[in-house]
Amino acid sequence: MAVPETDLARIRRFCDEQVPPEMRDQVRVEHRVRGRTVTIVEHRPPWNPALGPEWTDTPQARMKYDEQTNGWTLYWFDRNSRAYLYDLLEPNQPIERLLAEYDDDPTCIFKG
């Protein structure tokens, strides 16, 4: 079983709401799905045009779906883009709880 479509729709809507439309030429927040894992990614345009037109991607949070419990577990990324379990939130939570924790970012670990 893949990630529930209703949860993906919530994640998609959440990412769309992170940046006002008039700012999306400067930053975008999107999600990537791979199997039962969803990663929230921040995209920024090149800071130096001489480096080319490619935007840079910085992973912000990872969420893994457990089809046995129908719950999600939250992970954070270090500066080397390695994911670690976010231990301030119990595993197997509803997706809304993970998105709220990411949005609140009480430890400044997701968005800096």
C-alpha positions in Angstrom: 0.0 0.0 0.0 1.2 3.5 -0.9 0.7 6.7 1.0 -3.0 7.5 1.4 -4.1 10.0 -1.2 -5.9 12.1 1.4 -2.7 12.5 3.4 -0.8 13.5 0.2 -3.5 16.1 -0.6 -3.0 17.5 2.9 0.8 17.6 2.5 0.4 19.2 -1.0 -2.0 21.9 0.4 0.3 22.5 3.4 3.4 23.1 1.1 1.4 25.4 -1.2 0.4 27.5 1.8 4.0 28.0 3.1 5.0 30.7 0.6 2.7 33.5 -0.6 2.3 33.4 -4.4 4.1 36.8 -4.9 7.2 35.3 -3.2 7.5 32.0 -5.2 10.1 33.5 -7.5 12.3 33.6 -4.4 11.5 30.4 -2.5 9.2 27.4 -3.0 8.2 24.7 -0.6 7.3 21.4 -2.2 7.2 17.7 -1.4 8.7 14.6 -2.9 7.2 11.1 -2.6 9.2 7.9 -2.7 7.3 4.8 -1.7 5.9 5.5 1.8 8.2 8.4 2.4 7.4 12.1 1.8 10.1 14.7 2.0 9.4 18.5 2.4 12.0 20.4 0.3 12.8 24.1 0.2 13.8 25.4 -3.3 15.8 28.6 -3.8 16.9 30.3 -7.0 20.7 30.6 -7.7 22.3 33.3 -5.6 24.9 33.8 -8.3 23.6 33.8 -12.0 27.1 32.7 -13.1 26.5 29.3 -11.4 23.6 28.6 -13.8 19.9 28.6 -13.7 19.3 25.6 -11.4 17.5 26.1 -8.1 19.0 24.6 -5.0 17.1 22.1 -3.0 17.3 21.7 0.8 15.4 18.9 2.5 13.5 20.3 5.5 11.6 17.3 7.0 10.9 13.7 6.2 7.7 11.8 7.1 7.4 8.0 6.8 4.0 6.3 6.7 3.5 3.0 8.5 0.6 1.1 6.8 0.3 -1.2 9.8 -0.6 1.6 12.2 -1.8 4.1 9.5 0.4 6.6 11.3 3.4 8.8 10.4 6.8 9.3 11.9 8.8 12.6 11.6 12.5 13.0 10.8 14.7 16.1 10.6 17.8 16.7 8.4 21.3 17.8 9.5 23.5 20.1 7.5 24.7 17.1 5.4 21.2 16.2 4.5 21.1 13.1 6.7 17.8 12.3 8.2 17.3 11.6 11.9 14.3 10.6 14.0 12.6 13.6 15.5 12.3 12.5 19.1 10.0 15.2 20.4 7.0 13.6 18.8 6.0 10.0 19.2 6.0 7.8 16.1 2.8 6.8 14.3 1.0 10.1 14.5 -1.7 11.5 12.1 -0.3 13.5 9.3 -1.9 16.7 10.7 0.2 16.4 13.9 3.5 16.1 11.9 2.7 19.1 9.7 1.7 21.2 12.8 5.0 20.2 14.5 7.0 21.1 11.4 5.1 24.4 11.1 5.6 25.4 14.7 9.2 24.3 14.6 9.7 24.7 18.4 13.4 23.7 18.2 14.2 25.6 15.0 15.5 22.3 13.6 13.3 22.2 10.4 13.4 25.7 9.0 16.4 27.1 10.9 
